[in-house]
């Protein structure tokens, strides 16, 4: 199998902050209650004229700047998002044009909060097959644009952001160790945004333009299923928990991450998340958390990192990696 390595990473979040104290003025809630229930202090909100493609472009430019990377020879662009600028054309096609990548494939992946891990897995298979050499993977969402700010159960959670990585063929090094993919469509009605159909699994959906979530049911499903799926990756790769340097689950809610770690027996101090200052950014939470670890000097080359995304579908995906990024040429700009 052809070696596949993640060589560079970049991230971006919008400038505007929405704090818990500001939310107190919008809905019946308060700072202490939000922190106690979610661990979130603030989130970033895109401008009215700022869309997912803009966040993607900025994250890729951050990657290019930090690692002095040329992306003109990228031969596939994969964008994971639930909030594309349009139903079609794809965000990836827009990015291809803006970044002047002449000869490349371009696809969007819809796997909600598991999207980035699915996109990474897809990039790995494209390169490992021998058919591609250089794939740009982006996880990005502007959930604020589909959030109902009169619903205190959801509006306290979501923010906007983007993360990008470059995945390249490498005959000497391999980032990808093992994976697990899964889906439980019987729970599709627990997280959704209505589209052409207003019914799923025989259940009438709320007819709204906004995201709808049954947080209690999602919590139960995740705590019941994700730890066992993580264990499957470890078993397949003959890896012990002690050999995992960092666990990066989807940053949905700190009170959801804690029972996952407790059930696994994995320490919270070795678990990375991006929700404290950025909220739940869906497909962007995992690359944001990974990059925060790199920026803070926690995550280093040679570390084994276990990513696990889960979300609407109910779809989930995990990936065990050994990091071996290129050397950063320039320090990243503050987020």
N, C-alpha and C positions, 0 to 999 in steps of 0.2 A: 504494500500500500504506500502511496506517495505521502511524504511527510507534509503536515499542515501546521502552520504556526501563526499565532496572533502577534503581529509585529508592532502595532501602534494603537493608541486609543485617544479619543477626544470627546469632550462633552460641552454642553451649552444649556443654560437656563435663562429665561427672560429676566429682564431687570426688575420688573414690578414685583414687589412682595405683598402678600396678603397675610397679615398676622392674625393670630387668634383674637387679639383685642379688636381688630377691625371687624372680624366676624361677629363679635358681640353686638355690634351696631346693626348687623344685617339680619340675624336670626336669634331665636331664644337659646343662647348657649353662653359659655364663659371659658376663659383661658384655662383655668384649673380643670374643668370638666373635660375639655378636649385633650389636654396633656394626659390626664389620668386614663382616658378611654383609648387614646390612639398613640401617644408619644410625639405627636406633631406639634411644632411651635409656629411654623409658618410655611407658606408654599409660594411658588412663583407663578405669575399669571401673564400669559401672552397678551400683547396689545391687540386691539380689534383688527388691525391690519397685519398681524403677525400670525402665520399659520405653521402647520407641521413641517412643510417643506423649508421654511425659513429657519426653523430650529435645527433641522437636519443639516442644512448647508453650513450653519455656524459651527455645529459639532465637528463636521469633517474638516473645516478650515482650522479649527483648534488642533485636530490631529495632525494636519499637514504642517502647521507652524511648530508644534512641539517636537516632532520627529523628523522634520525636513523631508517629508515624503512627497513623491511625485505620484499622482493618481491618474495621469492621463492614459496609462496602460491597464487600468482596471478592466477586467473582462466580464464582470457581473456586479450589479448593484442590487442589494436586497434591503428593503425597508420594512420593518415590522411596525405597524401602527393600526390603531382602531379609529383614528381621527384624521383620515387623509383630507387634503384640501378639497378634493372632489371624489365622488364615487368612482369616476374615471375622468381624466387620465390618472395614472398612478403617480404617487409621490416620487418613486424611483426614476420615472421618466423625466420629471421636472428637474430632479437633482442631476441627472445625466447631462441635461442641457446647460444648467447653470454652471456646472463644474467643467464644462468643455471636454467631456470624456467621449471621444468620437466613436469608438467601436466597442460596445458593451451591451450585454443583456441587462434588462431592468424589470424587476418584479417587486410587488408588495406582498407581504404575508399578513394575514389576519389571524392572529392567535392571542389577541388581547394581552394580558399581563405576562403571558408566557412567550410572547412574540419574539423577544430578543434571543432567547435560548433556542427557539425553533429556527430563527434566521442563522444563528451560529452553526447549528447542526447542519442546515442546508448548505451553507458555505463550505463546511468541512467535507460533506459528501461530494460537492461539485469538484473540489480540488483533489480529494483522495481518489476520485474516479480517473484522474488524469486528464480530464476535459477542460479544466480551468486552472489558471495560475494565480490570479489575484482578484479577491472578492472584497467589496466594500459592504460592511454590514452596519445597519443603523437601526436603533430602537428609539422611537420618538412618539410623543403624544401631546396634544393640546386638549386635555380633558376639561379644562375650564370652559371651553366652548360648548360642551354638552352637559354641563353641571347645572342643576336647578338650585339657585342660591336662596330659595325659600324653603328648601328641604334640609333641615339641620343634620339629618342622619347621613347625608352624602356630601354636602358642600364643605364640610370640615376636613374631608379626606384628600381631595384631588388637587393636583397642580400640573404644571407643564414642564417639559424638559426633553433633552435628546442626548443620546450617547452613540458614538460610532467607533468601530474597530476595523482595522485592515487585516485580512486573513490571506496569507500567501503560501505558495508552495515552498517547501524547504526540505531538501534531501537529508539534512543533518539533524533536524530537530522536529519534535512533534508536541504540539500544545494539547491535543485532544486525547484523553485517556479513555473515557467511557460516558455513556449517556442512558437516559430513560425517557420515553415519551408515553403520554397517555391522554385519554379523554373519557368523560362521562357525560354524554349528551342528555341523559335523563334529567340532569340538573340545569339544563340550558335556561330555564325560566327564572333562575335565581340572580343572574346578572345579564342585563340586556339593554339594547336601545332599539326600539321598534323600527322596522324598515318597510319593505313592500308588504310583508306579512305582519299581521297583528295578533298572531297566535303561534305558540310553540308547545309541543308535547300535549296538544289538545287544550291548552290553557290560554285564555284571553289575556293579552298583555295590556298594560296601561298605555293608552294612546297619547304619547308625549314625544317631544323632540329631544328629551333629555335621557341621560343614563339612569337606569333603575336598578337597585341592588337590594337583595334580601340578605343583609349582613349576617344575621344569625345563622341562616342555612349555609352560607358560604364558609363561615367560621367552622361549623361542625364538619363540613366536608373536607376542608383543608387539613384540620387537625387529625381527622380520621385517616386520610389517605397519603398526604405528602411525606410524613416520616417513613412509612413503609416503602414508598417509591425511592426515597433517598437511599434507604438500605439496599435496595435492589442494585443501584449503581455501585455501591461499595462491594457487594457480593460479586457482581459480574467482573469487577476490576481487581478483585482480591486486595482491596484497600481497607484499612482499619480507620475508624474515626480519628484515632491519634495521628494518622498520617495526613489528615486534612488540616491545612494551615488556616484556611478561612472558609466560612460558610456564608454564601450570599443568596438568601431567599428573596423573592419578590417583596419589596417594601410596601405592603398593603397597609399594615397597621402593626405597631410594636406589640400590641396585646395578642396578635395572631402569631407573630414570630416567636414570642416567648414560649408558648406551649409546644410549638414544633421542636424547638431546641430542647425543652424539658423531656419530651417524649423520646428524642434521639439520644439524650444524654450528652449533648454538645454544649460547650460553654458559651454564654452570651458574649463574653469578652473577645471571642474569636469569630463573632458573627457581625457582618457588616451590613449596614442599611443606610438608605439615603432619605428616609422620610422625615427626619427631625426638622430640616430646613426647607425641604422641597415637597413634602407630602407624597401621595401616591401618584406617580407619573406613569403608571401602566408599563408599557414596553421599555421605558427609559430608566426604571428604578434600578435594575441590576447593573447596567453599565455605569450609571451615576455612582452607585455604591462602590463598585470596583475602582473607579477613577478616584473617588474620595480617599480610598485606602492607599492608592498609589501616591496621590498628592500629599497625604499626611506622612508618608514614609513607612507605613505599616506593611503594605503589600510589596513584595520584592520578587525579582526573577528567581526561579527555582521553587517558589511556593506552589503548593497544590491548593486549588480553589474550587469549591463545589458550588455551582450556580443552580438555583431551582426556581422556576417561574410557574405561576398558576393563576388562572383567571376564568373569565366568561367562557362557557362552553359545555361543561367545565373541562377545560383543557390544561394540561400541565406538561412540563419538560425540564429535565435536569441534565447538567453537563459537568463532568469532572475534568479540570484543566491543570496543566503544569505551565506556569507562565514563563515566557522567555521573550519579552518585548525587546525591541531595539532600544538603544540608548537615546534618552531625550536630549535634543540639541538645545532647546529653549525651554525655560520654565513656563508652566501653564499660567494663563491669566486667572485671577481669582474668580470663583463662581459667585 
